[in-house]
Amino acid sequence: MSYQNIIRAWKDAEYRESLTEEQRSQLPENPIGIVELTVPDLQEVSGGLMADTDAGCCTGDYACPFSIDQSGCAGSDKC
């Protein structure tokens, strides 16, 4: 099996399942091992920063999808 196919099998579960039992038995172990996240780990995951909406403005160091008016506030209180 080529290195490309081995890496694909490590990354792509659908491809890995399409291999024969013999081919799967010949795959070397993935060097990063098996990664399993626990429920507490997943509860700690955050998708990004929350906008500071106390003043009704986007005030963080991130791009606001709304246009900024002359006062420096976005046209919406949600960013």
C-alpha angles and dihedrals in degrees: 000000000000122000089246092056092046091053091045090052090051093050103034116058092187091054091045091053090050090062121095119256089253092053092048091050089055094053113110116235114273106259093225091051127214115328115205121174118208124220091254089052091052092048088060094055116112126192097207146305125316118233117248098244098168090104094032090248138109102248105159129103093259137089116277114213092214127079116259118234126212093276090059093249125122119245088248132046090228121075 
